[in-house]
Amino acid sequence: MSVGLNLFFISLFSIIIFSNSDALINLLVVNGVVQLALFILVACIPFLRTKRVSYVDIAWPFGVALIGVQILLLDDTNLIRQLLVGGAYLFIGLRMGIGALFMAKTTGVIFKSEFPRYQYRRMMLENSGSQHIEGHLLAEILAQGFANMTVLALPGFLIALNSSEAISTLEIIGVAICAIAYFLESTADGQKLLFISKNKRGVCNIGLWKYSRHPNYFSEWLVWTGLVIAAIPSWLYIQPIENSFIWGCLGVGMVSASVMMYITLVYLTGATPAEYYSVRKRAEYREYQAKTNMFFPWFPKT
């Protein structure tokens, strides 16, 4: 899957770099260089030395934060859009990046040991009979870097470059979804920590966890989906100056931010690896699986 994702990201970048918007081209080129340097230094080289993929959990969020910095440094844009979307990227990235560094310092994971989700990925590759496990894992690290260069950056870049003075309803809805999703994610994290402090061996099924087995992952996906929704008016705004094919590719890339986050949070590094270990650690987890939706919240089954 990682090889296919990399081919998609590289192909998308190779197309949209021919946009008729000089400002967008400059952003894509600068961001591409920044992300590539960051991932090589912070994730790829440490992986080659230690064989631990977990370093990508430092590179990816700080890469998102750097997208926000580039947006905030733009000239001649709509200041409200620039501050909102640049601030959102910066906040999302720094929150997760600082959290990863704090965890690395306090628990030793990343610097001394591997996250279970990456142990799971290695195990899956071994079970599939892969002869190039290290190459596959390196490709998965690079996929996150290429995502930062393309699909994850596009919603923010399109919004920031929209110079229209009128703020559309879709933009307001998208920003509202981001804000609500962040509140839900923080609430879910707090509920999980509170539950674990009282019952380390139990299955957390309180609050938001009663309606989804992974409300934190769902909320994170919703944050990016909100950004995509907020970017739709800006994508429409750029249509008159763009070649139809490139404009269509920009739309595909923009929507792919939500799709990629869903795939990642459900199958690659999120829910599926987490549940592999939860079933083995907690006897009641299978009953929880039978009653509660994995990702999208809904009322528990009786």
C-alpha positions in Angstrom: 0.0 0.0 0.0 2.8 2.4 0.8 4.4 2.1 -2.6 1.0 2.9 -4.2 0.5 5.9 -2.0 4.0 7.2 -2.8 3.3 6.9 -6.5 0.0 8.7 -6.1 1.6 11.6 -4.1 4.6 11.9 -6.5 2.3 11.9 -9.5 0.0 14.4 -8.0 2.9 16.8 -7.1 4.3 16.4 -10.7 0.9 17.6 -12.1 -0.1 20.4 -9.8 3.3 22.0 -9.9 2.3 23.2 -13.3 -0.5 25.3 -11.8 -1.1 28.7 -13.3 -0.9 30.2 -9.8 2.7 31.3 -9.2 2.0 31.7 -5.5 0.8 28.1 -5.3 3.8 26.8 -7.2 6.2 28.7 -4.8 4.4 27.2 -1.8 4.5 23.7 -3.2 8.3 24.0 -4.0 9.3 25.5 -0.7 7.1 23.1 1.2 8.5 20.1 -0.8 12.1 21.0 0.1 11.2 21.7 3.7 9.3 18.4 4.2 11.9 16.3 2.4 14.7 17.7 4.5 12.8 17.3 7.7 11.8 13.7 7.1 15.3 12.6 5.9 17.0 14.2 9.0 14.4 13.4 11.7 12.8 10.1 10.5 14.7 8.3 7.6 18.3 8.6 9.0 17.3 7.6 12.5 15.3 4.6 11.1 18.3 3.4 9.1 20.4 3.6 12.2 18.0 2.1 14.8 15.3 0.3 12.6 12.6 2.1 14.6 9.8 3.7 12.5 8.5 5.7 15.6 10.7 8.7 14.7 8.1 9.5 12.1 5.8 10.5 14.9 8.2 13.4 15.5 8.7 14.3 11.8 5.1 14.2 10.7 3.5 16.6 13.2 6.4 19.1 13.0 6.0 18.9 9.3 2.3 19.9 9.7 3.4 22.8 11.9 5.8 24.0 9.3 3.0 24.1 6.7 1.3 26.5 9.1 4.4 28.6 9.4 4.7 28.9 5.6 1.0 30.0 5.4 1.5 32.6 8.2 4.5 34.1 6.4 2.6 34.7 3.2 2.1 38.2 1.8 -0.9 39.7 0.0 -3.6 37.3 1.3 -6.8 37.6 3.2 -5.6 38.1 6.7 -8.6 36.3 8.4 -8.1 33.1 6.3 -4.3 33.3 6.7 -4.5 33.5 10.5 -7.2 30.9 10.8 -5.8 28.2 8.6 -2.1 28.9 9.3 -2.9 28.9 13.0 -4.8 25.6 12.7 -1.9 23.8 11.0 0.6 25.3 13.5 -1.6 24.3 16.5 -2.3 20.8 15.2 1.3 20.1 14.5 2.8 21.6 17.7 0.3 19.8 19.9 1.1 16.4 18.5 4.8 17.0 18.0 5.4 18.3 21.5 3.3 15.5 22.9 5.4 13.0 21.0 8.6 14.5 22.4 7.2 14.5 25.9 6.2 10.9 25.6 9.6 10.0 24.2 11.3 11.7 27.2 9.1 10.2 29.9 8.5 6.7 28.6 11.5 6.0 26.3 9.3 5.1 23.3 10.7 6.4 20.0 14.3 7.0 21.4 14.6 3.6 23.1 11.7 1.4 21.9 9.2 1.1 19.1 5.5 2.1 19.3 3.3 -1.1 19.2 1.6 0.1 16.0 4.9 0.0 14.2 5.7 -3.4 15.7 2.4 -4.5 14.3 3.3 -3.2 10.8 6.6 -5.1 10.9 4.8 -8.3 12.1 2.3 -8.0 9.3 5.0 -7.6 6.7 6.8 -10.6 8.1 3.7 -12.7 8.1 3.1 -11.8 4.5 6.5 -13.2 3.5 7.9 -9.9 2.4 11.6 -10.1 1.5 12.2 -6.3 1.8 10.7 -5.4 5.2 13.1 -2.5 5.9 12.4 -1.1 2.4 8.6 -1.3 3.0 8.9 0.5 6.3 11.1 3.2 4.8 8.5 3.7 2.1 5.8 4.1 4.7 7.9 6.8 6.4 8.4 8.6 3.1 4.7 8.3 2.4 3.9 10.5 5.4 6.5 13.0 4.2 5.0 13.0 0.6 1.5 13.4 2.1 2.7 16.6 3.9 4.1 17.8 0.6 0.8 17.3 -1.3 -2.6 16.2 0.0 -2.3 17.4 3.6 -0.9 20.8 2.6 -3.4 21.5 -0.3 -6.4 22.5 1.8 -4.4 25.0 3.8 -2.6 26.4 0.7 -5.8 26.8 -1.3 -7.6 28.6 1.6 -4.6 30.9 2.3 -4.3 31.9 -1.3 -8.0 32.9 -1.6 -8.0 36.7 -1.7 -11.8 37.0 -1.8 -13.1 39.3 0.9 -16.3 37.4 1.4 -16.2 34.5 3.8 -18.5 31.7 2.5 -20.9 29.5 4.5 -18.9 26.4 3.7 -15.8 28.0 5.1 -17.6 28.8 8.4 -19.0 25.3 8.5 -15.6 23.8 7.9 -13.9 25.8 10.6 -16.7 25.0 13.0 -16.3 21.3 12.3 -12.5 21.6 13.0 -13.2 23.4 16.3 -15.8 20.9 17.5 -13.7 18.0 16.4 -10.7 19.3 18.4 -12.9 19.7 21.4 -14.2 16.1 21.0 -10.6 14.7 20.6 -9.4 16.5 23.7 -12.5 15.2 25.6 -12.0 11.7 24.5 -8.3 11.8 25.5 -9.3 13.2 28.9 -11.9 10.5 29.5 -9.5 7.7 28.5 -6.8 9.1 30.9 -9.4 9.4 33.7 -10.6 5.8 33.2 -7.1 4.3 33.1 -6.1 6.1 36.3 -8.9 4.2 38.1 -8.9 0.9 36.1 -5.7 0.1 34.2 -6.9 -3.4 33.1 -10.5 -2.5 32.2 -12.0 -1.6 28.8 -12.8 2.1 28.6 -16.5 2.4 27.6 -17.4 5.7 29.3 -18.4 9.0 27.7 -17.5 9.2 24.0 -16.0 5.7 24.2 -19.4 4.3 24.7 -20.3 5.3 21.1 -17.1 4.6 19.3 -14.1 2.4 20.1 -11.8 5.1 18.8 -13.5 8.5 19.3 -10.0 10.2 19.4 -9.1 8.9 15.9 -12.6 9.7 14.6 -12.2 13.3 15.9 -8.7 13.7 14.3 -10.1 12.6 11.0 -13.0 15.1 11.4 -10.5 17.9 11.9 -9.0 17.2 8.5 -12.3 16.7 6.9 -13.4 20.1 8.3 -10.3 21.7 6.6 -11.3 20.0 3.3 -14.8 21.4 3.5 -13.5 24.9 4.3 -11.2 24.6 1.3 -14.0 23.9 -1.3 -14.8 27.6 -1.9 -11.2 28.4 -2.4 -10.9 25.5 -4.9 -13.9 26.9 -6.8 -12.4 30.4 -6.6 -9.2 29.3 -8.4 -11.1 27.6 -11.3 -11.1 30.6 -13.7 -7.3 30.8 -13.9 -6.5 27.1 -13.9 -6.3 24.5 -16.6 -9.3 22.2 -16.2 -7.1 19.0 -15.7 -4.9 20.6 -13.1 -7.9 22.2 -11.4 -9.5 18.7 -11.2 -6.3 17.2 -9.8 -6.2 20.0 -7.1 -9.7 18.9 -6.1 -8.8 15.3 -6.0 -5.7 16.1 -3.9 -7.7 18.3 -1.6 -10.3 15.6 -0.9 -7.6 13.0 -0.5 -6.5 14.7 2.7 -9.7 13.3 4.3 -9.4 9.9 2.6 -5.8 9.4 3.5 -6.4 10.3 7.1 -9.2 7.8 7.3 -7.1 5.0 5.8 -4.2 5.8 8.2 -6.3 6.2 11.3 -8.3 3.0 10.7 -5.9 0.6 9.0 -2.3 1.6 9.1 -1.3 3.2 12.4 -4.6 3.7 14.2 -7.6 1.5 15.1 -6.6 -1.8 13.6 -3.1 -2.1 15.2 -4.5 -0.8 18.6 -7.2 -3.5 18.6 -4.8 -6.3 17.8 -3.2 -5.7 21.1 -6.3 -4.7 23.1 -8.0 -8.1 22.3 -4.9 -9.9 23.7 -4.6 -7.7 26.8 -8.2 -7.4 27.9 -10.7 -10.3 28.1 -13.7 -8.0 27.8 -12.6 -6.3 24.7 -14.3 -8.7 22.3 -17.6 -8.0 23.9 -16.9 -4.3 23.6 -16.1 -4.8 19.9 -19.5 -6.6 19.4 -21.4 -3.8 21.0 -19.6 -0.6 19.8 -18.8 0.8 16.4 -15.1 0.9 15.6 -14.8 4.4 14.1 -18.0 6.3 13.3 -19.9 6.9 16.5 -23.3 5.3 17.0 -25.5 4.0 19.8 -24.1 0.7 21.2 -25.8 -2.5 20.2 -27.9 -4.4 22.8 
